[in-house]
Amino acid sequence: MEKMLLKMARQLNAMDEASLMSLWDAYMARTQSFDGSREWEESAIVLSLIQAVRGKNQLLNAYLDLINNPEKAVPPRQPAEHPLFAGEDPRPRRAAVHQFRPLKK
């Protein structure tokens, strides 16, 4: 299974983000019309894969920017300084739910 996932990752990584994003609206519309079918499940996976490639590219660009501009680097915080651990309450804060949507053009 791992070999298959790595092969899929290599194939996705070889694709152009702009081409993938051109499919975003169609797959978002398909997943918003829930019917529980196999086609709906596959559309949800395709949408997730498109989002994964976009997220990977954003992370890659952020790291490349830090490498090329080290003065922008922010030193990592110690756990006690991290917002999730700050204050009297040791419980993590609730996460926000973000909507999927393409970037504004």
C-alpha positions, 0 to 999 in steps of 0.5 A: 500500500505504501508503494502505491501511495508513494507512486500516487504522490510522485504522479501528483507532484509532477502535475501543474498546480494551475491545471489541478486548480482548474478542476477545483470548482467542479469537484467542490460542486460534486462534493457539496451535492452529497449522495453517499455514492462511490462517485461522491466518495471519489470526488471528495478524495480528488478534491482532497488531493487537489488541496493537498498539492496546493498545501504542499506548494504553499509550504514549499514556497514558505520554506524556500522563502525562509532559505532565501531570506533568513532574516525573516526566520522566527525562532521556534517557541518553547512549549510554555510560550506557545499559545496552546499552552499559555495561561492557566488552562492546560487544555488545547484551544478549539480549532477553527473549521476553514471552508474549502475555496480557491484563491480569489483571482 
